[in-house]
Amino acid sequence: MGREISKDIQRRLFAESMGRCMNPDCKKELFSKNGDIIEKAHIRPYCDTADNSFENLIVLCPNCHTDFDKNFAYKAKEVKQWKQIRESELNSFFSIRCSSFNDLKDKVKPLLCENKTIYENYYLSGNKDLWDKFEFKILVNNRKLKNILSNNLALIQDSEDKDNSNLNLVQLFLTHVDEFEQSRLDEEKKRQILFPEKINSLFEVAPIDDSFIPSVESLEIFISKLQNENKFINIFLGIDLPYISICNSGKVSKIYLKDTPRLRQYYYDYRCYRRSSVRLNSLNFALKYIKSRGIEFKFYEYNNLREIEIKNKKMIFVYEYCLSKVFLANLCPDSSSIIVNLHNWNGSLCISNEAYEFANLINVELLDMDMFYKYVKQL
């Protein structure tokens, strides 16, 4: 085999270096826009030891490599200590526990953004030469991400339902990091867990178009919390990609309501989770239908999305398998209100006869979904 260094040891060396020269007085970035300047040096000369072990190898920049090998500026014992110093530095830096998810996001987002840029510009564009050079940068960033995330898992939303758990998403990413590192130099890369795109949503790198979190009540609580912090600007419902417009530190941004991992984390941080009585997908569908007919509506209060004003009438949306007289009495709707039952699985039976009779007494109109479509068309 001669001087050839095994792929496994190369992986360990690149990960150990974190992309910087291992000389603690140098720490030069080993990646440039033209590729890497990584050089592997033998601590004890290969010609004397034939030792290609991880312990006898170290990653240096070209200048430090020359100073060590040819200028004899450093002794072998000193260079060997550099590996211990780097490990201590990294353990100290990445063992930091963040005070909040926002603090964690500020550390994670730049690394994910850089990985995304490298992947899209070099891999997806088919530029194999640059991808082969810069994939090592992803390896380094992933090792940083693994250490940061592993020390701050308690900040991430979790659920017994793994499909609705951001913690499960992060754990999938950590497994992917290990697989990526282990298979990086394999000719045939066999990876069971690919990069989970939803991790970019969680840390606000890029939104995804997922499914709604069902509870309208949770969304209303979230809006109330944003209003209390003077961050809320507006909400846009009745469209394909509904979103909330917010202002944070003078910067206006959008929170898409189908960007589920991101919104799920907000709900967790703001303690917004509430049992769903009205489903957001059903409400958004009804509001889309109103807009499709060219009819304007507005919310009376942004923290109560179930009541709108339409053509000078109050329309209240509920979601009941069978809307009963008792439910209507507890709702206490204003006179002349229109109550729309979004639950349409049992057709016309979704409103009881007793509820219709009581609605006549209190001057309220009850609509199932078929009746709702007809009502809106007549407007």
C-alpha positions in Angstrom: 0.0 0.0 0.0 3.0 2.3 0.6 2.2 5.9 1.6 -1.5 5.6 0.7 -3.8 6.8 3.5 -7.0 4.8 4.1 -10.3 6.6 3.3 -11.5 6.1 6.9 -8.4 7.9 8.3 -8.8 10.7 5.8 -12.4 11.2 6.9 -11.3 11.3 10.6 -8.5 13.8 9.8 -10.8 16.2 7.9 -13.4 16.0 10.6 -10.8 16.6 13.4 -9.4 19.7 11.7 -12.8 21.4 11.4 -11.5 22.9 8.2 -8.7 24.8 9.7 -4.9 24.3 10.0 -4.2 22.3 13.2 -1.4 24.7 14.2 -3.1 26.6 17.1 -1.1 29.7 16.2 -2.3 29.5 12.6 -5.8 28.0 12.2 -5.8 29.1 8.6 -9.0 28.4 6.7 -8.3 25.3 4.5 -11.1 26.1 2.0 -11.0 28.9 -0.5 -13.3 29.7 -3.5 -11.0 27.6 -5.7 -11.1 24.5 -3.5 -9.2 23.2 -0.5 -5.5 23.7 0.5 -5.5 20.7 2.8 -2.1 19.0 3.3 -1.6 15.8 5.4 1.6 15.6 7.3 3.3 12.7 9.1 4.2 13.6 12.7 7.0 11.1 12.7 8.5 10.7 9.3 6.9 8.0 7.2 10.3 6.9 5.9 11.3 6.0 9.5 8.1 4.5 10.7 5.9 3.5 7.7 3.1 4.7 10.0 -0.1 5.9 8.3 -2.2 5.8 11.4 -4.6 8.5 12.5 -2.4 9.3 15.5 0.7 9.9 13.3 -1.1 12.2 10.8 -2.2 15.8 11.0 -3.9 18.3 8.7 -1.9 21.5 8.1 -1.9 24.4 5.7 0.9 24.4 3.1 3.0 27.0 5.0 2.9 25.2 8.3 3.5 21.9 6.6 6.7 23.3 5.0 7.8 24.9 8.3 7.4 21.5 10.0 8.8 19.2 7.4 11.5 21.3 5.7 12.3 24.2 8.0 12.2 22.2 11.2 10.3 25.0 13.0 8.4 22.6 15.2 9.3 19.3 16.9 7.2 16.2 16.5 6.2 16.2 20.1 4.9 19.7 19.8 2.9 18.9 16.6 1.4 15.9 18.2 0.1 18.1 21.0 -1.8 20.2 18.4 -4.3 17.4 18.0 -5.0 17.4 21.7 -5.3 21.2 21.7 -7.8 21.2 18.8 -9.9 18.6 20.5 -10.0 20.6 23.7 -10.9 23.8 21.8 -13.7 22.1 19.9 -15.1 20.5 23.0 -15.1 23.8 24.8 -16.7 25.7 21.9 -19.4 23.2 20.9 -20.4 22.2 24.4 -22.0 25.6 24.9 -25.7 25.3 25.8 -27.9 27.9 24.1 -30.3 29.9 26.2 -33.2 29.7 23.6 -34.0 28.2 20.3 -33.4 31.5 18.6 -29.9 31.5 20.1 -29.4 27.9 18.7 -30.8 29.0 15.3 -28.3 31.8 15.1 -25.5 29.3 15.4 -27.0 26.6 13.1 -28.5 28.6 10.3 -25.2 29.9 8.8 -23.7 26.4 8.6 -26.8 25.0 6.9 -26.9 28.0 4.5 -23.3 27.3 3.4 -24.0 23.6 2.9 -27.1 24.4 0.9 -25.1 26.9 -1.3 -22.3 24.3 -2.0 -24.8 21.5 -2.7 -27.0 23.6 -5.1 -24.1 25.4 -6.9 -21.8 22.4 -7.4 -23.7 19.1 -7.0 -27.0 20.0 -8.5 -25.4 22.0 -11.3 -23.2 18.9 -12.2 -19.9 20.6 -11.5 -18.2 17.5 -10.3 -14.7 19.0 -9.9 -15.8 21.8 -7.6 -18.2 19.4 -5.8 -15.3 17.0 -5.0 -13.3 19.9 -3.6 -16.0 21.6 -1.5 -17.8 18.5 -0.3 -15.2 18.4 2.4 -16.5 21.8 3.6 -19.9 20.2 4.1 -18.2 17.4 6.1 -16.6 20.0 8.4 -19.8 22.0 8.8 -21.8 18.8 9.6 -19.4 17.9 12.4 -19.9 21.4 13.9 -23.7 21.0 13.5 -23.7 17.6 15.1 -21.8 19.0 18.2 -24.0 22.1 18.5 -27.3 20.2 18.1 -26.4 17.3 20.3 -25.8 19.7 23.2 -29.1 21.6 22.7 -31.7 18.9 22.0 -33.8 20.0 24.9 -34.7 23.3 23.1 -36.3 21.4 20.2 -40.0 20.6 20.0 -40.9 16.9 20.4 -44.0 14.8 20.1 -44.9 11.2 20.7 -46.0 11.2 17.1 -42.7 11.1 15.2 -44.2 12.6 12.1 -45.0 15.7 14.1 -41.7 15.9 16.0 -38.9 18.3 15.3 -36.7 16.4 17.6 -37.1 13.3 15.5 -36.2 15.4 12.5 -33.0 16.6 14.1 -32.1 13.0 15.1 -32.6 11.9 11.5 -30.3 14.7 10.4 -27.6 13.6 13.0 -27.8 10.1 11.6 -27.4 11.5 8.1 -24.3 13.4 9.2 -22.7 10.2 10.4 -23.6 8.3 7.2 -22.3 11.2 5.1 -19.0 11.2 6.9 -18.6 7.5 6.8 -19.4 7.2 3.1 -17.8 10.4 1.8 -14.9 8.8 0.1 -16.5 5.6 -0.9 -16.7 5.0 -4.7 -20.2 3.7 -4.3 -22.1 5.9 -1.8 -24.8 3.9 -0.1 -26.8 6.1 2.3 -29.9 5.0 3.9 -30.9 8.4 5.3 -30.6 11.3 2.8 -30.5 14.9 4.0 -33.9 15.7 5.5 -35.0 18.9 3.7 -37.3 19.8 6.6 -34.3 20.7 8.7 -33.9 23.8 6.5 -37.5 24.8 7.4 -36.9 24.3 11.1 -33.9 26.7 11.2 -35.4 29.2 8.7 -33.0 28.5 5.9 -35.8 27.7 3.3 -39.5 27.2 3.7 -41.3 24.0 2.6 -44.8 23.4 1.4 -46.0 20.8 3.9 -49.4 20.3 5.6 -51.3 22.6 8.0 -51.0 22.2 11.7 -54.8 21.5 12.2 -55.7 23.8 15.1 -57.0 27.3 14.3 -57.0 27.9 18.0 -53.3 27.4 18.2 -52.7 29.8 15.4 -54.9 32.4 17.2 -52.9 32.1 20.4 -49.7 32.5 18.3 -51.0 35.7 16.8 -51.9 37.0 20.2 -48.3 36.3 21.5 -46.9 38.1 18.4 -49.2 41.1 19.0 -48.0 41.3 22.6 -44.4 41.6 21.3 -45.4 44.1 18.6 -44.2 41.7 15.9 -47.5 40.9 14.2 -48.3 42.8 10.9 -51.0 40.8 9.2 -52.3 37.3 8.3 -53.2 36.2 4.8 -55.7 33.4 4.6 -57.9 32.1 1.7 -54.8 31.5 -0.6 -52.8 28.5 -1.6 -49.8 29.4 0.6 -51.3 31.4 3.5 -48.8 33.2 5.7 -48.3 35.6 8.6 -46.4 38.8 8.0 -44.2 39.8 11.0 -41.6 42.5 11.8 -38.7 41.4 14.0 -35.9 43.9 14.8 -37.1 46.1 11.9 -37.0 43.3 9.4 -40.2 42.2 7.7 -40.6 38.5 7.0 -43.2 35.8 6.3 -44.1 32.7 8.3 -45.9 30.4 5.9 -48.6 28.3 7.6 -47.5 25.2 5.6 -43.9 25.6 6.6 -44.7 23.1 9.3 -41.4 22.4 11.2 -40.8 26.2 11.6 -44.3 26.9 12.7 -44.3 23.8 15.0 -41.2 25.2 16.8 -42.8 28.6 17.2 -45.9 27.0 18.7 -43.6 25.1 21.1 -41.6 28.2 22.1 -44.6 30.4 22.6 -46.7 27.6 24.3 -49.4 27.9 21.7 -50.7 24.3 21.3 -54.4 24.0 21.9 -56.9 21.3 21.1 -58.4 21.8 17.6 -62.1 22.6 17.4 -61.9 24.2 13.9 -59.4 22.8 11.4 -57.2 25.3 9.6 -57.3 23.5 6.2 -61.1 23.6 6.3 -61.2 27.2 7.2 -58.7 28.2 4.6 -60.6 26.2 2.0 -63.9 28.1 2.8 -62.1 31.5 2.7 -60.5 30.6 -0.7 -64.0 29.8 -2.0 -65.2 33.2 -0.9 -62.3 34.9 -2.6 -62.8 32.9 -5.8 -66.2 34.5 -6.1 -64.6 38.0 -6.0 -66.1 38.7 -2.5 -64.1 40.6 0.1 -64.1 39.7 3.8 -62.2 40.9 6.9 -61.5 39.5 10.3 -63.1 41.3 13.3 -60.0 40.4 15.4 -56.8 38.8 14.1 -56.7 36.6 17.2 -60.2 35.2 16.3 -60.0 33.9 12.8 -63.3 32.0 13.0 -65.4 35.1 12.7 -65.4 37.3 9.6 -67.4 40.2 8.3 -68.8 39.6 4.8 -71.3 41.9 3.1 -72.0 43.6 6.5 -72.9 40.2 8.0 -71.0 38.3 10.7 -70.1 34.8 9.5 -68.9 32.3 12.2 -67.1 29.1 11.2 -67.4 26.0 13.4 -66.4 22.4 13.0 -68.9 20.0 14.5 -69.8 16.4 13.4 -73.4 17.3 14.2 -74.1 20.9 15.3 -76.5 20.6 18.2 -78.9 23.0 20.0 -76.7 22.9 23.1 -73.6 23.8 21.1 -75.4 26.7 19.4 -76.7 28.0 22.8 -73.2 27.9 24.3 -71.8 29.7 21.2 -74.2 32.7 22.0 -74.0 34.2 18.5 -75.2 37.7 17.8 -78.6 38.1 16.1 -78.4 37.9 12.3 -75.2 35.9 12.4 -74.5 33.2 9.9 -73.0 30.0 11.3 -71.1 27.7 8.9 -70.4 24.1 9.8 -67.1 23.2 8.0 -67.5 19.6 9.0 -69.1 18.0 6.0 -68.4 14.3 6.3 -72.1 13.5 7.1 -73.6 15.9 4.6 -76.9 17.5 5.6 -76.9 15.6 8.9 -74.1 17.8 10.2 -76.8 20.1 11.7 -79.5 18.8 13.9 -83.2 19.6 13.5 -83.2 21.0 17.1 -80.4 23.4 16.1 -82.3 24.7 13.1 -85.4 25.3 15.3 -83.3 27.1 17.9 -81.6 29.2 15.3 -85.0 30.4 14.0 -85.8 31.6 17.6 -82.6 33.6 18.0 -82.6 34.9 14.4 -79.4 33.0 13.3 -78.8 31.3 9.9 -77.2 27.8 9.9 -75.4 26.6 6.8 -73.8 23.2 6.0 -71.2 23.3 3.3 -73.5 22.8 0.4 -75.7 25.6 1.6 -72.6 27.7 2.2 -71.6 27.4 -1.5 -75.1 28.5 -2.6 -75.1 31.4 -0.1 -71.8 32.7 -1.4 -72.8 32.4 -5.0 -75.9 34.4 -4.3 -73.8 37.2 -2.8 
